[in-house]
Amino acid sequence: MGAFVSRSKLGMYLRVAGILSIYEALQVVRIRSDHERLHSRMTTIGKARRNGRQYINPVPTSVGGWSTMFKVLRRYLTDREERIPKQPLGPFLTDVRVFETPPASGLRVTWMGHSSSLVEIDGTRVLIDPVWEQRAAPVEWAGPKRFFAPPLRLEDLPRIDMVLVSHDHYDHLGARTVRRLAKSNCTATAQWISALGVGKVLNQLGVPQVRELDWTESLKVGSLEVTALPARHFSGRSLTGRFETLWASFVLAGDKHRVYYGADSGEWAGFAEIGERYGPFDLSMLEIGAFDPLWADIHMGPDGAVRTFRALGGTGLLMPIHWGLFNLALHGWRQPIERLASVDGLPIWSPEPGLPTEVVKGIELRSAWWQG
């Protein structure tokens, strides 16, 4: 490829290559956005702030400019990492009969791959960032394709009490998935919850009512309290309107258990305060995939997940998410979990996709499904 490539052609090359998410991320976050320069560092966790129509990260956040873009493209074309499994994975199948009986421990998680999970906590069922699409992209013919089929049909989901959407990126908010869920009996009485601004997207996809939360705002659904908290990331579903909806992490606090869902985030000093104010956590769900030093500010990766888990207090178990389903970066698809598993003394809880699994205090789980 020549030294001079137009913006539109570069975007086309990356979309066809299947790394649309990388293109979008680098397209938007740049060396340092103007609105990031305008705010001072947040010393305590608080409400989200804006510069005009754009939301601001809790700390200044940078990724890189066009020089970074060309570094990414060069590495993508020359690296020989196994970014997509050479052998088919699965099939993984969820036994829906399990949901007829409440979890004996009070906490059970069914990981569907990437960041989509069904969390049953103290009598409340929470569906998190549902994506059943074939691709994490705005179109069905291009973009990152899933490594394995959904373990469970949407039509077979049990009754859901809450649908939680952390932000509007395609690998966390599947349009076709939401349209189907909005018409499904399983969500007929569910409370949909999102970060600020994401409710409009969900409304357009057929969800009649959405409760949007700002950072530090809470809402009770039955006996479960959900609190939105800051994350270090960005938003947008096209090349315009970036940062105009909020992104968030969440705490799920039941009568007996607490779960922290980190969603997408780079590292930042606020995790220690989150642990102090909202912990201790029985389970911390932290991203480990789609990482690279070039965009470490918005994706923490496995090393960052270890540090973040410890900053949160290091209690309970660490569940790795945001890996094993889509090719969203330049690393090998197994690399995030291999790196995490190599850390001595880390209480990892990593189940097989689609397998409803109880979370028991002090009991680690290291499924080897990805080694096959």
N, C-alpha and C positions, 0 to 999 in steps of 0.2 A: 504494500500500500504506500502511496506517495506521501511526502511530508505534509502536503496541504490537502485536508479533507474537510468538506463542508460540514456544518453542524447537522444538517438533515441527513447527509449520507452516513456520518458516523453513527447517528442514532439508528439508522436502518441496519447497518452492519451488526450492531450489538443486539438489536431486537431479533434479527434472523439467527444470530449465534445463540440466542437463548439466555442472554444475560441482561435483559431489559432492566432488572432491578438495579444492577450496578450502574448502568448508564444514567438512570433516573437519580440515583443517590448522588453521583458525582456531578451531575448537571445542576443540582439544586444547592448543595450545601457549600460548595466553593471554598476559597481560602478562609474567608470569614465574612459572613453576611453582614450587610450594613446594620441590620437591626441587632445583631449580636454585639457589635461595637458599642451600641448605645446603652447597654445595661451593665450594671455592676454585678459582681458575683453575689449570688444568693447565699447568705450565711445561714439562713434557717429555711426549712421547708415551708412554702406558702402558696398562695394562689398563683395561677399562671398569669403572665403579663404579656402585653402585646406592644408591637411597634406598628402603628397603623392597623392593618387587617391581619398582620402576621403574628403568630405566637412566637415566644422567645424561649429558648432552652434555659434550664436553671443555671448553667454556666456557659461561658463562651465556647462555641463548638466549631471546629474546623475539620475539613477533609482534604481539600486540594482543588486545584483548578484544572485548566486544560492540559497542563503538563502531566498531571496525574492521570487524566483520561487516556492519554497516549501510552503511558506506562502500563495501564490496565490492558489496553488492547494488544500491546506488544506481548505481554505475558500470556494473555489468553491464547494468542496464536502460536506461541512457542512452547509453553509449559506442557509437560506430559503427565500431569497429575490425573488420577482416576476420579474425575469430578462427577461422573455418572457411573453407577454400578455396571460392571461388565456382564454380570449374571443377573437374571430376574430375581427380585426380592418377593418374598411371600409365597402364596397368599396368606395374609393375616386376617383372621375371622373372629369377630366378637360374638360370644355366646350371649344373646340378649336375655336368656333366662336368668342370668346372674342378677340382673337389675330387679327381679321380682323380690329379692331379699335384701334388706338394708345391710350395709357393711357392718360387720361385728365390731370393728375398731372405731367406727364413726367417720372414717375418712377413706375414700376409695377413689382412685384416679384411673381413667381409661384414656391413654394417650393415643391419638389418632395419627400422629406424625407431625413434624414441624412444631407449630405452636397451638394446634387444635387439640383440646382436651375436654373430657367430661369429668367434672369434679363433683363428687358426692361428699358433702361435708355437713355433719351433724343434722341430717334430715333434709338438706336442701341440695338440689341438683343444679349445677352451673355449667353451661356450655360456653367454652372460652374460644374466641377467635375462630369461628367455624369456616373452614375452607375444604370443600369436597370437590373443587374443580380439578380438571385434568392438568391445567397450567396456572401458575401464579402470575397472571398477566391480564391485560385488558381485552385480549383477543384469544380465540381458541386455537388458532393455527400457528402461533409463535410464542416464544417465551419459555421460561423454566417449566419443564414437564415433571410430574410427580414420578417418583421411583417405584411406588407400589400403589395398588388400588385402595380406596378407603376400606378399612376393616369392617365398617358397618354402614348399611344403607341409611340415608337420612330418614326414610320412611319407617325404619325399625328403631329409631331412638326412643327411649322411654320418655315419660312426661318430664318436661324441663321447667324448672322454676325461674331460672334467670339465664339470659343470653348476654354475655359480656364481650364487648368489642373494644380493644385497646386503642386502635388507630386505624386509619383508612387505607393502608397499603394492601396490595392485592394478595399478599401471602398471609394476611390476617383478616381480610374482609372479602369473601368470595361473593360476587354479585349473584350468580346463579344459585349458590347455596342459600343466601339470604332470601331470595325470592321464593324458593321452595320451602324454607323454614317458616316464612311468614304465612304460608297457606296450610301448614301442617298442623295436625291435631296435637302433636307433642308440645308445641309452643303456644297453644291456644290461650293459656292463662299465664304465660311466662312474662316476666318483667325484662324488657330490653334495656341495657345500660351501656353507655358509651362515654368517651371523652367529649369535651365541648366541640360542637360543630359536626361531629360524625353522625348525629341523629338525622340530619338532613339527607345524608347519603342513604341511610337506612330507610327513611320515609319514602324516598324515590324508588326504592326496591320493594316497597309494599308493606313495610312494618308501620302499623298505624301510630303507635305511641312509643317514644323512646325517652328515657330519663338520662339527660346528659349531666356529667359531673365535672366540676373543675377540680384541680389539684386540691387535696385536703378535704373535699366534700365527701359526705357519707350518705348512705341510704340503706335502710333495712328492708329485706325481703324475707318475711317470716321471722325466724330467729337469727338469720344471718345478716351481718352488717358488712357492706362492701365500701371501701374507701379508695378513692382515686388519689394517686400520688405522682410526683414528678418522675419523668424519665428523660434521658438525654438522647433525643432522636429527631425526627422530623415527620412531615405528613405530605400528602398529595397523591392524587390518582391520575394526574396528567402533567404536562409540562407547564401548565399555568395553575394558579391557585395554591402554590406551595406554602406550607406553614399556616394555612388559613383554617385548618382544623387542628385540635389539640391531640397530643399523644400522651399516654399515661401508663403507669404501672398500677397494680391494685393489691389491696389487702382484703382477704376474705376471713372474717372473724366470726366463728360459730360459738356455740355454748362451751365446747371443749377443745376445739382446734383452731389454729391460725395458719393460713397459707398466704405466702407472698408470691404474686405473679409479676415477674419483672418485665414481661413483654419484650419490646425491643429497646435497648439502651446501651450507650457507652458507659464507661465508669465515671463516677463523680463522687464528691465527698459527702453528698446527702444520704448515701446508703447507711452510714453509721447512725445518722439521726433517725432514719426510718426504722432501723432495728431497735433503737432505744425507745422510740415513742409508740411503735405499733407491734413490736415483737413481745416475747420470743416466738419464732415460727416453727411449726412442726414440719413444714415443707416449704422450701424456697425454689420456685421454678424460674431458672435463669437461662438465658440464651447462651449457646456456645458456638453456633454455626454462622455462616455468611460473614466471616470476619476477615480482616486483613489490616496490617499496620497502616495502610493508606487511608483507611476510614475507621480507625479505632475509636474515634470520638463518638460514633453512633452505633457500633457493635462491639461488645466487650470481648467476645471470643472465650475460649476455654480458660486461658490464664486469668482473664479479667473476671470470669465467673467464680473462680476460686477466691480471688481477692474480695469480690463483692459478697460472696457467701460469708466470709469471715468478717467483713465490715458490718454485715447485718446482724452479727452476733455469733455466727457459727453454730447455731443451735439446730436441732432437728436434722433433716435430710436435704440434700441438694439434688433436685431433679433437673437434668439438662433438657432444654427445649430448643426449638429453632434449628434443627439439624435433621439429617437422615431422610429428607423427603424431596427437597428441591435443590437444584444446582444454582446457587445464588452468589457464588464467589469464585475464587481462583484456587482454593485449597482442595485436596482430595476429599471425597465425601465422608470417609471414615476418620479423617484427621482430627476433627474436634473431639469425638468421643475417645479416641485413642489417647490423645493428649490429656484429657480429663482423667481417664482411668489410670494414668501413670503417676498421679499425685498420691503420695503415701498419706494414709490417715484421713482421707477425705470421705465423709459418709455419703456415698452416691446412691441415689435411688432412681434407677433407669429401667423401666419395664419394657416388655415387648409391645410393639404397636398393636392396638386393638384389644389388649388383654386387661379386663377390669381387675385392678390389683389394689389390695388394701395397704394402706400406709400404717405401719406399726412402729411405735417409738423405738429407736435404737436398732432397727432391723434394716440393714442395707439391702439393695437389690441391684444386681449388675447383669442384666440380660445380655446374652451374647448373640442375639439375632443378627447383628450387623457383621459378625465375623464369618458367617457362612458363605 
